């Protein structure tokens, strides 16, 4: 495959690939690194790419796998100093301080959860990852993920009610 053919076939997916990488990694720098690594991997295997039926799906799979490999390696923390919670923008229709305080309270309660519950709730409810994606990242099975998610949500609800009724 020539450089021109490669560019014509794989560069049109750049924006979509970046969106996937950014959603999983949570920041621009890591997403850009993943994209570069994916393009390098594709280029090194360019002669075998003629057999790929759906280049976009193939690229997205590579991006997701690279992201999960990176997260699993420990080089990047999914819970990078609570950035995910800080970046969590909840649209507030009115300017009431009470609503803003409630959002901040929920963020604080999430930070206090046990590590596994915190990871699962951030991945599912904040980063909007699928159960399959969470499974790949954490190594847990879907049943464990659902149980942890349920416990985390229940704990947050209970703590929230307890604090608000005082």
PAMI-937357 format. One line per 10 residues: number of its first residue (from 1); their letters; for each residue x, y, z of N, C-alpha, C. Coordinates in pm, 1 decimal, decimal comma, padded with zeros to 6 digits, always signed. Example, Ala and Ser with C-alpha at 12.3 -4.5 7.8 and 13.67 -1.06 7.14 Angstrom:
1	as	+01319,0:-00569,0:+00780,0:+01230,0:-00450,0:+00780,0:+01320,0:-00330,0:+00780,0  +01285,0:-00225,0:+00708,0:+01367,0:-00106,0:+00714,0:+01290,0:+00003,0:+00787,0
END
This chain:
1	xxxxxxxxxx	+00085,1:-00117,5:+00000,0:+00000,0:+00000,0:+00000,0:+00089,8:+00123,9:+00000,0  +00060,4:+00214,7:-00087,3:+00139,8:+00337,4:-00095,4:+00093,9:+00435,8:+00012,3  +00175,5:+00537,5:+00033,1:+00141,5:+00640,5:+00131,8:+00012,2:+00711,9:+00091,9  -00005,0:+00736,8:-00036,2:-00126,3:+00802,3:-00084,8:-00250,9:+00718,9:-00059,5  -00241,6:+00588,8:-00088,1:-00354,6:+00499,6:-00063,1:-00387,4:+00493,5:+00086,4  -00282,2:+00487,1:+00165,3:-00300,6:+00482,2:+00311,1:-00373,7:+00606,9:+00360,5  -00326,1:+00723,8:+00317,3:-00389,2:+00849,8:+00357,8:-00534,6:+00855,9:+00313,5  -00559,3:+00814,9:+00191,7:-00695,0:+00820,8:+00136,9:-00790,8:+00726,6:+00211,1  -00738,6:+00611,9:+00251,8:-00823,9:+00511,9:+00314,6:-00841,0:+00532,0:+00465,1  -00736,1:+00577,8:+00535,3:-00741,8:+00579,9:+00682,0:-00749,1:+00718,7:+00745,7
11	xxxxxxxxxx	-00701,4:+00822,3:+00681,6:-00707,2:+00955,6:+00742,4:-00847,7:+01014,6:+00755,5  -00942,1:+00977,3:+00669,3:-01077,6:+01032,7:+00687,7:-01141,9:+00996,4:+00822,3  -01091,8:+00895,4:+00889,5:-01148,0:+00852,4:+01017,4:-01082,6:+00921,5:+01137,0  -00991,0:+01010,7:+01110,2:-00912,4:+01072,8:+01217,9:-00999,7:+01135,5:+01327,2  -01098,5:+01213,8:+01289,2:-01182,6:+01282,9:+01388,3:-01257,5:+01181,0:+01473,9  -01315,7:+01081,1:+01410,6:-01389,5:+00977,4:+01484,1:-01297,2:+00901,6:+01578,7  -01177,3:+00869,5:+01532,8:-01081,6:+00796,4:+01616,3:-01038,0:+00880,9:+01736,0  -01018,1:+01009,5:+01711,2:-00981,1:+01099,4:+01820,2:-01092,9:+01105,5:+01924,5  -01217,1:+01112,4:+01878,9:-01330,1:+01118,3:+01971,7:-01334,8:+00994,1:+02060,8  -01311,9:+00878,7:+02002,2:-01313,1:+00753,9:+02078,8:-01198,4:+00754,8:+02180,2
21	xxxxxxxxxx	-01080,0:+00790,5:+02135,6:-00963,8:+00792,2:+02224,5:-00982,1:+00894,2:+02337,1  -01034,8:+01011,1:+02303,3:-01054,8:+01114,8:+02404,6:-01157,7:+01071,1:+02507,9  -01264,8:+01007,6:+02462,0:-01368,5:+00962,1:+02554,8:-01313,8:+00861,7:+02655,0  -01227,4:+00774,0:+02608,9:-01172,6:+00671,7:+02697,8:-01060,2:+00727,1:+02783,9  -00969,3:+00803,2:+02723,2:-00850,9:+00849,6:+02796,4:-00879,6:+00971,4:+02883,5  -00973,3:+01055,3:+02840,5:-01012,2:+01167,5:+02924,0:-00933,3:+01295,0:+02907,1  -00833,0:+01295,6:+02819,7:-00760,5:+01420,8:+02794,5:-00698,1:+01419,6:+02655,6  -00668,8:+01539,6:+02607,9:-00621,1:+01556,2:+02470,3:-00486,1:+01490,0:+02445,7  -00392,2:+01509,7:+02537,0:-00256,2:+01458,9:+02515,9:-00254,8:+01306,9:+02501,8  -00323,1:+01238,2:+02591,8:-00326,3:+01091,7:+02584,5:-00399,5:+01044,9:+02459,5
31	xxxxxxxxxx	-00507,2:+01113,1:+02423,1:-00582,2:+01075,9:+02302,9:-00494,8:+01092,1:+02179,3  -00421,0:+01201,3:+02171,2:-00332,7:+01224,6:+02056,4:-00222,0:+01120,0:+02050,3  -00167,7:+01083,0:+02165,6:-00064,0:+00978,5:+02169,3:-00118,7:+00845,7:+02117,3  -00239,0:+00813,5:+02158,4:-00301,8:+00688,6:+02114,0:-00323,7:+00690,9:+01962,6  -00369,9:+00803,5:+01911,0:-00391,9:+00815,8:+01765,9:-00261,6:+00795,7:+01690,5  -00155,1:+00858,5:+01738,2:-00024,7:+00843,8:+01672,6:+00020,4:+00698,0:+01673,7  +00003,2:+00633,6:+01788,3:+00043,5:+00494,1:+01800,7:-00039,5:+00404,9:+01706,7  -00167,5:+00435,5:+01694,5:-00254,7:+00357,1:+01606,6:-00212,9:+00373,1:+01460,5  -00186,1:+00497,0:+01419,4:-00144,4:+00518,2:+01281,0:-00010,2:+00450,6:+01251,9  +00078,8:+00453,0:+01348,3:+00207,9:+00385,4:+01330,8:+00187,7:+00234,5:+01316,1
41	xxxxxxxxxx	+00100,6:+00180,9:+01399,4:+00070,6:+00037,9:+01393,4:+00007,9:+00001,7:+01258,4  -00086,1:+00083,5:+01213,1:-00149,0:+00060,0:+01082,9:-00046,5:+00068,5:+00969,7  +00038,9:+00170,1:+00975,5:+00137,9:+00189,2:+00870,0:+00234,2:+00070,7:+00862,8  +00275,9:+00021,1:+00978,4:+00369,0:-00092,6:+00981,9:+00305,3:-00220,2:+00927,2  +00173,9:-00226,8:+00929,5:+00103,4:-00345,0:+00877,9:+00027,3:-00312,9:+00749,1  +00066,9:-00208,4:+00680,4:-00006,6:-00158,3:+00564,0:-00024,0:-00260,7:+00452,8  +00069,8:-00350,9:+00436,2:+00057,2:-00449,1:+00328,0:-00052,8:-00551,4:+00355,8  -00088,3:-00572,6:+00481,9:-00194,9:-00667,0:+00516,1:-00331,3:-00601,2:+00529,0  -00337,5:-00469,6:+00510,4:-00463,0:-00397,3:+00530,1:-00561,6:-00411,6:+00415,2  -00517,4:-00467,9:+00304,4:-00608,1:-00487,9:+00190,9:-00720,1:-00585,5:+00226,6
51	xxxxxxxxxx	-00694,3:-00673,8:+00323,4:-00793,0:-00774,9:+00361,5:-00899,7:-00720,7:+00456,8  -00882,9:-00598,2:+00504,6:-00977,6:-00539,7:+00599,7:-01104,3:-00496,3:+00525,9  -01218,2:-00551,4:+00569,0:-01345,8:-00519,4:+00504,8:-01401,9:-00384,2:+00546,6  -01387,8:-00350,6:+00674,6:-01443,2:-00226,2:+00726,7:-01331,3:-00148,5:+00796,4  -01261,4:-00060,5:+00724,1:-01147,3:+00010,5:+00781,7:-01182,5:+00093,6:+00905,5  -01300,1:+00155,4:+00906,2:-01336,9:+00237,5:+01021,6:-01352,1:+00152,5:+01147,2  -01424,5:+00043,0:+01137,7:-01442,7:-00045,9:+01252,7:-01308,6:-00103,8:+01297,9  -01224,9:-00137,6:+01202,1:-01093,2:-00191,5:+01233,0:-01010,7:-00088,7:+01310,5  -01013,5:+00036,1:+01265,2:-00939,0:+00143,2:+01332,5:-00992,2:+00169,5:+01473,1  -01123,0:+00169,8:+01487,4:-01182,8:+00193,8:+01619,0:-01143,9:+00082,1:+01715,6
61	xxxxxxxxxx	-01140,4:-00040,8:+01667,0:-01097,5:-00153,2:+01752,1:-00953,0:-00134,6:+01796,7  -00868,9:-00091,8:+01704,8:-00728,4:-00067,9:+01740,0:-00718,6:+00042,1:+01845,5  -00791,6:+00151,0:+01826,2:-00789,2:+00262,9:+01920,9:-00834,0:+00216,7:+02058,9  -00946,9:+00147,2:+02065,0:-00997,7:+00100,0:+02194,5:-00897,1:+00008,0:+02262,0  -00841,5:-00085,7:+02187,1:-00743,8:-00177,9:+02245,8:-00620,0:-00104,6:+02295,8  -00571,2:-00007,9:+02219,3:-00454,7:+00069,1:+02263,5:-00487,4:+00149,4:+02389,9  -00605,8:+00207,7:+02394,0:-00646,6:+00283,1:+02513,3:-00651,2:+00192,8:+02635,8  -00717,1:+00078,4:+02621,1:-00729,4:-00012,0:+02735,1:-00593,9:-00068,4:+02776,2  -00507,2:-00097,1:+02679,4:-00371,8:-00142,1:+02712,1:-00297,9:-00034,8:+02791,8  -00310,2:+00088,9:+02747,7:-00243,8:+00200,9:+02814,3:-00297,1:+00217,7:+02957,2
71	xxxxxxxxxx	-00427,5:+00212,1:+02972,4:-00487,6:+00227,8:+03105,0:-00449,9:+00112,5:+03196,4  -00450,8:-00007,9:+03142,1:-00416,2:-00126,2:+03220,0:-00269,8:-00124,6:+03263,2  -00184,1:-00065,9:+03181,4:-00040,6:-00067,2:+03210,1:-00004,9:+00012,5:+03334,1  -00094,0:+00102,3:+03374,8:-00066,3:+00183,9:+03492,7:+00008,0:+00311,5:+03459,9  +00045,5:+00330,6:+03333,4:+00116,0:+00452,5:+03294,3:+00024,7:+00573,8:+03304,9  -00103,8:+00550,2:+03285,9:-00203,4:+00655,5:+03295,3:-00308,1:+00606,6:+03392,9  -00347,8:+00690,6:+03484,0:-00448,6:+00650,7:+03580,7:-00585,5:+00697,0:+03536,3  -00681,0:+00606,7:+03538,4:-00817,5:+00642,0:+03501,3:-00874,8:+00741,4:+03601,9  -00821,6:+00740,2:+03719,7:-00870,3:+00829,5:+03824,3:-00767,5:+00938,2:+03850,4  -00722,9:+01002,6:+03746,8:-00618,8:+01102,9:+03751,8:-00660,3:+01220,1:+03840,6
81	xxxxxxxxxx	-00628,9:+01210,9:+03968,0:-00653,7:+01317,8:+04065,2:-00795,9:+01371,9:+04058,9  -00890,1:+01284,9:+04030,4:-01029,6:+01327,1:+04028,5:-01066,1:+01414,1:+03909,5  -00979,4:+01419,4:+03806,5:-01007,4:+01501,9:+03688,5:-01141,4:+01467,2:+03626,1  -01174,7:+01337,2:+03623,7:-01299,0:+01295,5:+03561,9:-01417,6:+01360,9:+03630,7  -01407,4:+01374,0:+03761,4:-01517,0:+01436,2:+03835,3:-01516,8:+01586,4:+03815,1  -01399,5:+01645,3:+03806,0:-01391,7:+01789,4:+03784,9:-01445,1:+01825,9:+03646,1  -01419,0:+01736,9:+03547,2:-01463,0:+01762,5:+03411,3:-01609,5:+01728,0:+03390,6  -01669,4:+01663,6:+03488,7:-01809,1:+01622,7:+03477,9:-01897,3:+01746,1:+03483,0  -01950,7:+01781,9:+03369,1:-02034,9:+01900,3:+03361,4:-02180,5:+01859,3:+03364,1  -02246,4:+01898,0:+03470,4:-02388,5:+01872,8:+03481,1:-02457,7:+02002,5:+03445,7
91	xxxxxxxxxx	-02544,3:+01995,3:+03346,1:-02612,3:+02116,3:+03302,5:-02717,3:+02153,6:+03406,0  -02703,4:+02271,1:+03459,1:-02795,6:+02319,7:+03560,1:-02881,5:+02426,6:+03494,6  -03011,0:+02402,5:+03494,6:-03100,0:+02493,9:+03424,0:-03124,1:+02622,7:+03501,7  -03122,3:+02614,6:+03633,5:-03136,0:+02738,5:+03710,1:-03003,7:+02765,8:+03780,0  -02988,6:+02883,4:+03830,5:-02861,8:+02921,3:+03891,7:-02861,9:+02902,6:+04042,8  -02946,0:+02814,9:+04091,4:-02955,1:+02799,7:+04235,9:-02827,2:+02739,6:+04292,7  -02785,1:+02795,9:+04401,9:-02666,1:+02746,0:+04470,5:-02691,1:+02606,7:+04526,4  -02814,6:+02580,8:+04562,8:-02849,2:+02450,1:+04619,1:-02820,2:+02338,8:+04519,3  -02856,8:+02356,8:+04392,7:-02833,0:+02255,7:+04290,4:-02684,1:+02235,9:+04268,1  -02609,0:+02344,1:+04262,4:-02463,8:+02334,6:+04244,4:-02400,1:+02263,1:+04362,4
101	xxxxxxxxxx	-02449,8:+02291,8:+04482,7:-02397,9:+02225,4:+04602,4:-02426,8:+02075,5:+04598,7  -02544,8:+02039,0:+04549,1:-02580,4:+01897,7:+04539,5:-02489,3:+01824,1:+04441,7  -02459,0:+01886,2:+04330,7:-02368,0:+01825,3:+04232,7:-02230,3:+01805,2:+04295,0  -02182,1:+01904,8:+04364,8:-02050,5:+01894,6:+04429,6:-02052,7:+01786,2:+04537,2  -02162,8:+01775,9:+04608,7:-02176,5:+01672,4:+04711,4:-02168,0:+01533,0:+04649,5  -02236,2:+01512,3:+04537,7:-02230,7:+01382,3:+04470,5:-02087,7:+01351,5:+04426,4  -02017,3:+01450,4:+04374,4:-01877,1:+01430,3:+04334,5:-01792,4:+01389,1:+04454,9  -01814,4:+01454,2:+04567,4:-01739,7:+01419,6:+04689,5:-01771,2:+01277,3:+04734,9  -01898,2:+01239,9:+04726,3:-01937,4:+01104,9:+04765,9:-01874,5:+01000,6:+04673,9  -01864,9:+01030,3:+04546,1:-01799,3:+00938,4:+04452,6:-01651,7:+00923,0:+04489,4
111	xxxxxxxxxx	-01586,8:+01033,0:+04524,6:-01444,8:+01027,1:+04561,5:-01420,6:+00939,8:+04684,3  -01521,0:+00927,8:+04770,7:-01506,9:+00851,6:+04895,2:-01537,8:+00703,0:+04878,4  -01586,5:+00663,8:+04763,7:-01619,5:+00523,1:+04740,7:-01493,0:+00437,5:+04741,1  -01507,4:+00307,2:+04772,2:-01393,2:+00215,8:+04756,6:-01344,5:+00219,4:+04611,7  -01217,1:+00192,0:+04591,8:-01153,6:+00209,5:+04460,5:-01228,1:+00141,1:+04345,9  -01263,7:+00014,6:+04361,8:-01330,2:-00057,2:+04252,4:-01466,0:+00004,5:+04219,6  -01542,0:+00039,8:+04322,3:-01671,8:+00102,6:+04298,9:-01653,6:+00237,5:+04230,1  -01553,7:+00312,9:+04274,9:-01526,9:+00444,8:+04216,1:-01488,9:+00430,5:+04068,8  -01402,2:+00335,5:+04037,0:-01362,5:+00314,3:+03898,2:-01482,4:+00280,4:+03811,2  -01564,6:+00187,8:+03858,7:-01678,3:+00142,2:+03780,2:-01779,5:+00254,7:+03759,0
121	xxxxxxxxxx	-01808,4:+00331,6:+03862,5:-01907,9:+00438,1:+03847,4:-01854,4:+00550,8:+03757,8  -01725,5:+00578,6:+03766,2:-01667,5:+00681,4:+03678,8:-01669,1:+00633,5:+03533,4  -01627,9:+00509,8:+03511,5:-01625,6:+00457,2:+03375,4:-01765,4:+00449,7:+03314,8  -01862,2:+00406,8:+03393,6:-01997,5:+00387,3:+03339,6:-02078,8:+00516,7:+03334,5  -02084,8:+00587,3:+03446,3:-02176,6:+00700,9:+03456,0:-02115,4:+00833,9:+03413,6  -01984,4:+00846,7:+03419,4:-01922,4:+00973,6:+03381,0:-01857,6:+00962,7:+03243,8  -01781,1:+00856,7:+03221,2:-01715,5:+00840,4:+03091,2:-01804,2:+00768,0:+02990,3  -01917,8:+00717,3:+03036,3:-02017,5:+00654,0:+02949,6:-01960,6:+00534,6:+02872,4  -01875,5:+00455,9:+02937,6:-01820,6:+00335,6:+02875,4:-01923,6:+00223,6:+02881,2  -01919,0:+00135,9:+02784,4:-02007,7:+00020,0:+02783,8:-01955,9:-00081,6:+02885,4
131	xxxxxxxxxx	-02039,2:-00180,4:+02917,7:-01996,6:-00283,7:+03011,0:-01880,6:-00364,3:+02951,8  -01881,7:-00385,3:+02820,8:-01770,7:-00456,4:+02756,1:-01640,1:-00379,6:+02772,4  -01646,0:-00248,2:+02754,9:-01526,4:-00165,6:+02769,7:-01476,4:-00168,6:+02913,6  -01567,6:-00161,3:+03008,8:-01528,6:-00166,5:+03150,4:-01466,8:-00301,8:+03182,4  -01524,0:-00406,0:+03124,9:-01471,4:-00541,3:+03143,3:-01327,1:-00550,2:+03094,5  -01301,8:-00495,4:+02975,6:-01165,9:-00498,4:+02919,1:-01068,0:-00421,2:+03006,4  -01111,3:-00305,8:+03056,5:-01021,7:-00223,0:+03135,8:-00993,8:-00282,9:+03272,5  -01096,4:-00328,1:+03340,8:-01080,0:-00372,0:+03479,6:-01043,7:-00519,1:+03492,9  -01079,4:-00598,4:+03391,7:-01055,9:-00741,7:+03401,4:-01166,3:-00812,8:+03479,6  -01265,7:-00738,7:+03524,9:-01377,8:-00798,4:+03597,1:-01482,6:-00845,7:+03497,2
141	xxxxxxxxxx	-01565,1:-00941,3:+03541,2:-01672,7:-00984,4:+03451,6:-01793,2:-00892,9:+03468,3  -01886,6:-00903,7:+03375,1:-02001,8:-00813,5:+03370,7:-02085,2:-00820,8:+03498,6  -02098,5:-00937,8:+03556,6:-02177,8:-00952,6:+03678,7:-02114,2:-00873,1:+03792,6  -01982,2:-00887,1:+03809,5:-01913,1:-00811,7:+03914,3:-01926,1:-00661,3:+03892,6  -01916,6:-00620,0:+03767,5:-01926,7:-00477,4:+03735,3:-02065,3:-00425,6:+03773,3  -02168,0:-00500,2:+03737,4:-02305,7:-00458,3:+03769,0:-02329,3:-00452,9:+03919,5  -02274,7:-00550,0:+03992,2:-02289,5:-00550,6:+04138,0:-02218,7:-00430,1:+04198,8  -02095,3:-00405,1:+04157,1:-02020,9:-00289,7:+04209,3:-02091,5:-00158,4:+04176,5  -02141,4:-00148,1:+04055,4:-02212,2:-00027,2:+04014,0:-02338,1:-00006,7:+04097,6  -02411,2:-00114,0:+04119,6:-02533,1:-00106,3:+04200,1:-02500,3:-00064,5:+04343,5
151	xxxxxxxxxx	-02397,4:-00125,1:+04401,4:-02356,9:-00090,4:+04538,7:-02311,2:+00055,0:+04547,1  -02236,4:+00099,0:+04448,5:-02186,5:+00236,9:+04448,6:-02302,0:+00335,6:+04440,9  -02394,3:+00310,8:+04350,0:-02509,5:+00400,5:+04335,9:-02593,8:+00401,7:+04463,1  -02614,5:+00284,3:+04521,6:-02693,7:+00274,1:+04644,4:-02626,7:+00351,1:+04757,7  -02495,3:+00334,0:+04769,5:-02421,5:+00402,5:+04875,0:-02429,0:+00554,7:+04857,9  -02416,9:+00600,7:+04736,0:-02425,6:+00744,4:+04709,7:-02565,2:+00796,7:+04743,9  -02668,2:+00722,0:+04701,7:-02806,0:+00763,5:+04733,7:-02827,3:+00772,6:+04884,5  -02782,4:+00668,8:+04956,2:-02800,9:+00666,2:+05101,9:-02727,7:+00781,5:+05169,5  -02602,1:+00801,5:+05130,8:-02522,6:+00909,1:+05191,0:-02581,2:+01045,9:+05157,3  -02627,8:+01060,2:+05036,0:-02686,4:+01186,4:+04992,1:-02811,3:+01218,2:+05074,2
161	xxxxxx	-02899,2:+01118,3:+05091,0:-03020,4:+01137,7:+05170,8:-02985,8:+01168,8:+05316,5  -02888,5:+01098,7:+05369,4:-02847,6:+01118,2:+05508,7:-02797,4:+01261,6:+05529,8  -02715,7:+01308,4:+05441,1:-02657,5:+01444,0:+05452,5:-02765,5:+01550,0:+05431,5  -02854,3:+01529,2:+05336,0:-02958,0:+01628,3:+05305,4:-03068,8:+01633,9:+05409,4  -03084,9:+01528,1:+05489,4:-03189,0:+01528,6:+05591,7:-03138,8:+01580,5:+05726,2  -03013,1:+01608,5:+05733,6:-02957,3:+01659,8:+05860,5:-02982,0:+01806,9:+05876,1
END
